[in-house]
């Protein structure tokens, strides 16, 4: 905003639970000038290790916010030694089954895509998924989880 204490207008995608790694996250930032590729390179020089800006896209004025366009999130969960194999189907999840858009077991990994549309009702977090999978409470925080992708729908320009 402009004024005595100017600050950046920044909107991040869905929050991550503590201890979950993310591979590709989106965010919106309001700029008052055109962004150029060299600006990303310069910003990357001062970002912490493991954090890198890789791309940008200019959005039309009035485009729906990031929070309104997130459709789903894809996670990869690694099975801990001693735990049973991941189920082949999300049917085990009971009430959470409706939020699952994709399900694939790859060796010791479970790759699951969860609905993130707030308009479709409550969107349970990854902790609820781990509990529904039957991981005992003390082991639940130890399950390695990576958010591989945040899936967004095509951005639509708002009609005034």
N, C-alpha and C positions, 0 to 999 in steps of 0.2 A: 504494500500500500504506500501511497505517498503521504507525506506529512512530516512532523517533527522527528518521529522515530520510524523511518522507513524499514520495512521488512519484506521478505520474499513470500509470495503466495504460492504455496506448494501443497499438492494433494497426492498422497501416497495410495497405493493399492491396498488390498486386504492385509490386515495385521498378521504377523507371524507370532506364534506362541514362542515362549522362551525356549531356546535350545534347538529351534528348527532352522536349518540352513535353507537359503533360497538361491537358485541359479540364475533366474532372469525376472527381475521385478520392473514394473512400470511406475512412472509417476508423472504428474502434470506440474508444470511450473509456468507461471505467467511471466512473459518476457516483454520488454518494451522496445526491443530491436530484434532484427533477424539473428538467428543462431547460425553459426558457421562451423564446419567440421573441426577447424583448428581450436575452437572454443572447448570442444569435448576433450581434445588432446591436452590442452592446458589445465582443464579441471582435473583430469586423471592424474596429473603430476602431484596434486595436493590431497588426493583422496587416500584413505587408509588402505593398507594392503588387503587384497581380496575384493575390493569394491572398485568397479570400473564402469564408466558410461560408454555404451557401445553404439548407440543409435539415437536419433531424435526424429520427430515428425511434427511438422507445423500443423496445428489444428485450426479450423475455421472459427471465427468469432461465433459464440453461441453454441459450440459443440457440447454435447452431453458430457458431464464430468466422468472421470475415471471410475468413481464409485458406482455410477449408474450403468456402466457398460461392462463390468466384470461378469462373466458368464459362469466360469468354473475355475477350479485350481486343480492341478495334477501333482500328486505326491508320490514319492517312492519311500516305502518303509522296508527296512532290513530286519529280517527275523533274527531274534537273539538265539544263541545256542541254547538248546534245552527246551525251547518252546515248540509246540506242535507246528506242523506245516501250515502255511496260509491256506484258507479255504479256496476252492476253485470258483466259488460263486459268492456274491454279496448277500445271499439269502439269509445267512447267519446273523446279519445285522439287525433284523427285526424292523423297528420303526425307521431306522436310518437308511434302509435299503432304497427308499424313494429318492434320496439325495445323491446316490451313486450314478454317475453318468458313464463311467468306464471302470473296468476291473480286469487286471491281468497279473498272473503270477509268473515271475521270471526267476527261476532258481530260488534263492532265499529272499528275493525282493517281491513286494506287492506294490504294483503301480495302480493307483486308484485316482479317478477324476471325480471330484465332488462338486455338486451344484453350488454356486456362490451367489445366485440371484436372491437378493433380499426380498424381492416381490413375490417369490415362491414360498415364503414362510421362513421359519427359523433355519439357519444354516449351521448345523453342528460343526464344531471344530475337530481338529485332528485328535485331540485328547479323547473326545467322545467316540471317535472311530476306533482308537486303540483299545478302549475299554470294551466296546461292543465286540471286538475280535477275541476277547477273552484273555488278554494279557493281564497277568496279576498286577494289582496296584503298585507294589514296590518296584516292579520291573518296567512299568509303563514309561517312566521318564527316561529309561535307558535305551528305548527303541530308537535307532537312528532314523530320522525323518528328513527328507529333502523336498522342498517345493520346487519341482522341475519347471513348472509353467503356470502363469496366470493367463487365462484365456479371456480375451475381450472381444466383444462383438464389434462390427464395423461402427465407427463413431458417426452418430447422426447429428446433424445441425438442428438445434432447437428452433422451432417456428414461433415467432413472437406474435 
